[in-house]
């Protein structure tokens, strides 16, 4: 369960349960109170009225019931009848005079104390053959005596409150312990994973996020796993970077060193041979400088500072100018170049020089991997989603399917380009430029049928 959900449930319980109890306990206390039972019993006795009491008499009894404590049992005796009683021992007994009643009560329970008091009722006045006399009704109160019954005097609802508070405390403490244990275990697992990464153990996959009872902290392992992969890829990329530089720079450096030593050692003596050697040295130095510039430009693409140079550029005019330059170059290489710019002349934020470099790199590859008479086509249009797509396609040799996923990797050179000069940086620079603008680039190709690079402006 999520830690947030656990804490939410705990807070909800702490707030809702006491609130409900504050509402329900008074209701429960009211409906379970002895006065409710007394009221129901009083209504039944009043309806039967076996003692023949008046309405005024019953009102007096009701007033008495409302004042008497619930733990005291009592009965009202009048006209040789028990008008109302809460003493359970009586059952359905009947008594012809008060003495029989007193004898029965004393015999039935000797652990109780009794209290007798007069109770004047209207129907207690009787007319006999000897004249008028006033016969009073009376009340017998009975209550438990002795310490053994002292606990009975504690209100029942207080016991319920005590039990609830105890259960609530146990529940709260249990939840807190479980949450604390969950957080502690999760942090311990994360610490072990980060320690492995810090120690350079990047080969071991981190698989924790899918385990049972996963929470927000354990889900951080997904980010750790991505970080581990990124670090591993960076280390592998750095190794390839160093190996690529070493390999591609070794050849021109070796040639420069060899021809310069030949000239200085006098191995090359004639003026023509010296000029030829110097020319080769100069060509390789230029090639070396070009390689170094490519590396510098690639590194710059990973620096966000250049984004401050973004300016609004009229895209249609920009693409028309670039297409015109394509046509001029195509004449020298004997290629057929055409274009279709089917977009409105809207402005787009870009670094004009960098985007020109990206298009030139793609176009340069198209020239390199096409032959005399092949075609190169540039198009710009809006797709079904309303986004602008810029495509450069050719009818050249194409790229093998196994190489398509790697064409944008640094120093990668497809199998059909091994004989061409270059370090495999050009398309990496293109990818870096496009990504840095927040755009997308895709490539589709089929060996023998050509290649299409598509840039989507987001």
Secondary structure as GFF3:
##gff-version 3
##sequence-region A 1 458
A	DSSP	alpha_helix	3	32	.	.	.	ID=ss1
A	DSSP	alpha_helix	34	48	.	.	.	ID=ss2
A	DSSP	alpha_helix	55	67	.	.	.	ID=ss3
A	DSSP	beta_strand	73	78	.	.	.	ID=ss4
A	DSSP	beta_strand	81	85	.	.	.	ID=ss5
A	DSSP	three_ten_helix	88	90	.	.	.	ID=ss6
A	DSSP	alpha_helix	98	108	.	.	.	ID=ss7
A	DSSP	beta_strand	112	119	.	.	.	ID=ss8
A	DSSP	three_ten_helix	122	124	.	.	.	ID=ss9
A	DSSP	beta_strand	125	128	.	.	.	ID=ss10
A	DSSP	beta_strand	131	134	.	.	.	ID=ss11
A	DSSP	beta_strand	137	144	.	.	.	ID=ss12
A	DSSP	three_ten_helix	147	153	.	.	.	ID=ss13
A	DSSP	alpha_helix	156	198	.	.	.	ID=ss14
A	DSSP	alpha_helix	220	264	.	.	.	ID=ss15
A	DSSP	alpha_helix	271	301	.	.	.	ID=ss16
A	DSSP	three_ten_helix	304	309	.	.	.	ID=ss17
A	DSSP	beta_strand	311	314	.	.	.	ID=ss18
A	DSSP	alpha_helix	315	333	.	.	.	ID=ss19
A	DSSP	beta_strand	336	341	.	.	.	ID=ss20
A	DSSP	beta_strand	347	350	.	.	.	ID=ss21
A	DSSP	alpha_helix	352	368	.	.	.	ID=ss22
A	DSSP	beta_strand	375	382	.	.	.	ID=ss23
A	DSSP	beta_strand	388	394	.	.	.	ID=ss24
A	DSSP	three_ten_helix	401	406	.	.	.	ID=ss25
A	DSSP	three_ten_helix	415	417	.	.	.	ID=ss26
A	DSSP	alpha_helix	426	436	.	.	.	ID=ss27
A	DSSP	beta_strand	440	446	.	.	.	ID=ss28
A	DSSP	beta_strand	450	457	.	.	.	ID=ss29
###
